[in-house]
Amino acid sequence: MPPFAQTEIDRRLPTGEQIFLDHVGHFVRAADAASRALARAGFAPTPPSIQVNPDVAVGTQLTGTGNVTAMFARGYIEVLFKTADTVLGREFDAALARYAGVHLAAFAVAGAQSAHARLKTDGFRVRPLVTMQRPVETEAGDDVAAFTIARVEPDVMPEGRIQMLTHHTEAAVWQPRWLAHPNSAIGLIDVVIAVADIGEAAARFARFTGHAAVAVAGGAMLRLDRGGVLLLTRDALAELAPEASPNALPFMAGYAIGVRSLAAAEAAMEGGDLEWRAFEDGIAASFPSELGEGVWFFVEDATALPWRR
């Protein structure tokens, strides 16, 4: 059975007005150590790359961050590290000073420009559209991964770097050789965020994504065309994931990943000497310290997630 609910779209990229949870991003201090930590957990990380903004007026500019990814058939994990003292690099430093771990949730849309305009119309303070790219190696030679990103000002979405993007180079990003993982991961499902005010955050995320929030035990859930966002109180997070104990809110506590084989995921956690526990039809595992604070939820079927039952 696929890890996505039957009501969700099982496609890599959205079309029309669809919106997917595309990827989540860890902010880390050491790229090499984080990459090794991903491998310990049974992921197959890509080589690191440095992100740039192409600008015909002044030439290619460093964005301030680089990344390593773990690519799935649907969605991916990004691990970000600092490369330059830019505005984005300084924002990265500020987030990392709060905690190392997940600070980014990116939603894929077919048209970042129209999404950017909608956000502005809906009252969000937006930054100018950004065209970003990073070099990638393919089996056929060097290539470029290119994106257009719609961002809001950092204080507008205090949970982290919450953004929308449009992929322009699907084949360069989702290379078949990077999609097979020892832990059998095949898809990103939901991101879990602890917030101080469920009502306010739920209403804001509903405006941001264009999808309604529904009440769940201890919080609210936004179901997108693929994937979703779970917002929880501190107490509800402590009950769901005692491994994730935030010093302050808001806190991106972790995310759910669909796997082909729960046994393979368990074997990867054991082999990587990681802390994990079982829940009904799934397992929860603490991030290795090199990836920061937080927890993974691995399931073969999205309906096994406690908040989707």
ZIBELDA-V155473 format. One record per backbone hydrogen bond with DSSP energy under -1.0 kcal/mol. CO is the residue of the C=O (numbers start at 1). NH is the residue of the N-H. E is the energy in kcal/mol with one decimal. If there is no record, write none. Layout:
BEGIN
co:CO nh:NH e:E
co:CO nh:NH e:E
END
This chain:
BEGIN
co:5 nh:8 e:-2.1
co:9 nh:11 e:-1.4
co:15 nh:18 e:-2.2
co:19 nh:225 e:-1.5
co:20 nh:108 e:-1.9
co:22 nh:76 e:-1.3
co:23 nh:106 e:-2.9
co:24 nh:78 e:-2.8
co:25 nh:103 e:-2.5
co:25 nh:104 e:-1.3
co:26 nh:80 e:-3.5
co:27 nh:101 e:-1.3
co:30 nh:34 e:-2.1
co:31 nh:35 e:-2.5
co:32 nh:36 e:-2.2
co:33 nh:37 e:-1.9
co:34 nh:38 e:-2.2
co:35 nh:39 e:-2.0
co:36 nh:40 e:-2.2
co:37 nh:41 e:-1.5
co:38 nh:43 e:-2.4
co:39 nh:42 e:-1.6
co:42 nh:183 e:-2.4
co:49 nh:67 e:-2.6
co:51 nh:63 e:-1.9
co:52 nh:133 e:-2.6
co:53 nh:61 e:-2.5
co:55 nh:59 e:-2.6
co:61 nh:53 e:-3.3
co:64 nh:83 e:-2.8
co:64 nh:84 e:-1.2
co:65 nh:51 e:-1.7
co:66 nh:81 e:-2.0
co:67 nh:49 e:-2.3
co:68 nh:79 e:-3.1
co:69 nh:46 e:-2.7
co:70 nh:77 e:-2.3
co:74 nh:188 e:-2.5
co:75 nh:72 e:-2.2
co:76 nh:24 e:-1.2
co:77 nh:70 e:-2.2
co:78 nh:26 e:-2.9
co:79 nh:68 e:-1.9
co:80 nh:28 e:-2.4
co:81 nh:66 e:-2.6
co:84 nh:86 e:-1.7
co:86 nh:90 e:-2.7
co:87 nh:91 e:-2.1
co:88 nh:92 e:-2.1
co:89 nh:93 e:-2.0
co:90 nh:94 e:-2.1
co:91 nh:95 e:-2.2
co:92 nh:96 e:-2.7
co:93 nh:97 e:-1.9
co:95 nh:99 e:-1.8
co:100 nh:293 e:-3.1
co:101 nh:27 e:-3.4
co:103 nh:161 e:-3.6
co:104 nh:25 e:-2.1
co:105 nh:163 e:-1.9
co:106 nh:22 e:-2.1
co:106 nh:23 e:-1.5
co:107 nh:165 e:-2.3
co:108 nh:20 e:-2.0
co:111 nh:115 e:-2.1
co:112 nh:116 e:-2.6
co:113 nh:117 e:-2.0
co:114 nh:118 e:-2.3
co:115 nh:119 e:-2.6
co:116 nh:120 e:-2.0
co:117 nh:121 e:-2.4
co:118 nh:122 e:-2.4
co:119 nh:124 e:-2.6
co:120 nh:123 e:-1.5
co:125 nh:153 e:-2.7
co:130 nh:149 e:-3.0
co:132 nh:147 e:-2.7
co:133 nh:52 e:-3.0
co:134 nh:145 e:-2.9
co:136 nh:143 e:-2.9
co:138 nh:141 e:-1.3
co:141 nh:138 e:-2.2
co:143 nh:136 e:-2.5
co:145 nh:134 e:-2.0
co:146 nh:168 e:-2.3
co:147 nh:132 e:-2.3
co:148 nh:166 e:-2.4
co:149 nh:130 e:-2.2
co:150 nh:164 e:-2.3
co:151 nh:127 e:-2.8
co:153 nh:156 e:-2.0
co:157 nh:160 e:-1.7
co:160 nh:162 e:-1.4
co:161 nh:105 e:-1.9
co:163 nh:107 e:-2.8
co:164 nh:150 e:-3.1
co:165 nh:109 e:-2.4
co:166 nh:148 e:-1.8
co:169 nh:173 e:-1.7
co:170 nh:174 e:-3.0
co:173 nh:175 e:-1.1
co:175 nh:178 e:-2.2
co:176 nh:179 e:-1.5
co:181 nh:184 e:-2.2
co:184 nh:260 e:-2.2
co:186 nh:74 e:-1.4
co:187 nh:258 e:-3.3
co:189 nh:228 e:-1.3
co:190 nh:256 e:-2.9
co:191 nh:230 e:-2.9
co:192 nh:253 e:-1.3
co:192 nh:254 e:-1.3
co:193 nh:232 e:-2.5
co:194 nh:251 e:-2.3
co:197 nh:201 e:-2.4
co:198 nh:202 e:-3.0
co:199 nh:203 e:-2.1
co:200 nh:204 e:-2.1
co:201 nh:205 e:-2.8
co:202 nh:206 e:-2.1
co:203 nh:207 e:-2.0
co:204 nh:208 e:-2.5
co:205 nh:209 e:-2.8
co:206 nh:210 e:-2.1
co:214 nh:221 e:-2.9
co:216 nh:219 e:-2.4
co:218 nh:233 e:-2.1
co:219 nh:216 e:-1.9
co:220 nh:231 e:-3.1
co:221 nh:214 e:-2.7
co:222 nh:229 e:-2.0
co:225 nh:9 e:-2.8
co:226 nh:21 e:-2.4
co:227 nh:224 e:-2.5
co:228 nh:191 e:-2.0
co:229 nh:222 e:-2.7
co:230 nh:193 e:-3.0
co:231 nh:220 e:-2.3
co:232 nh:195 e:-2.6
co:233 nh:237 e:-2.3
co:234 nh:238 e:-2.3
co:235 nh:239 e:-1.6
co:236 nh:240 e:-2.4
co:237 nh:241 e:-3.8
co:241 nh:244 e:-1.9
co:251 nh:194 e:-3.1
co:251 nh:253 e:-1.1
co:253 nh:295 e:-1.8
co:254 nh:192 e:-2.9
co:255 nh:297 e:-1.9
co:256 nh:189 e:-3.0
co:257 nh:299 e:-2.0
co:258 nh:186 e:-3.1
co:258 nh:187 e:-1.5
co:261 nh:265 e:-1.7
co:262 nh:266 e:-2.6
co:263 nh:267 e:-2.5
co:264 nh:268 e:-2.1
co:265 nh:269 e:-2.2
co:266 nh:270 e:-2.5
co:267 nh:271 e:-2.9
co:268 nh:272 e:-2.0
co:269 nh:274 e:-2.6
co:270 nh:273 e:-1.4
co:275 nh:286 e:-2.2
co:277 nh:284 e:-2.7
co:279 nh:282 e:-2.3
co:282 nh:279 e:-3.0
co:283 nh:298 e:-3.0
co:284 nh:277 e:-2.5
co:285 nh:296 e:-3.2
co:288 nh:291 e:-2.3
co:289 nh:292 e:-1.4
co:294 nh:287 e:-2.5
co:295 nh:255 e:-1.4
co:296 nh:285 e:-2.2
co:297 nh:257 e:-3.1
co:298 nh:283 e:-2.0
co:299 nh:259 e:-2.4
co:301 nh:304 e:-2.4
co:302 nh:305 e:-1.7
co:305 nh:308 e:-1.9
END
